[in-house]
Amino acid sequence: MSEGYPTAAQKEALRLICDHGPLEAERLGERLIAARRGSSNPGFAPAVARMAGTLAWRLHAQGFITETAPDTWKTTADGRQLIDCQGAAT
């Protein structure tokens, strides 16, 4: 995160939440893993899944997503505008 501007990974997570939201943190991790090329490193998938929680926390702190239930996220109007996404608003 730089000066409050979302990173490419944060925008990717935001796009997934917008397209599929409301989205649980666990599902966000699964979708992030699916969006990447596979790896022979056995720690790859668990690391990406852990990253989902950090990305969601940062997006929430920036006001781009809101928590609808414990560990379940949806995009805010600001988040949808940032990535020009008309996805799930509810």
Secondary structure, DSSP 8 states (H G I E B T S, - for coil): -BTTB--HHHHHHHHHHHHH-SEEHHHHHHHHHHTS---S-TTHHHHHHHHHHHHHHHHHHTTSEEEEETTEEEE-HHHHHHHT------
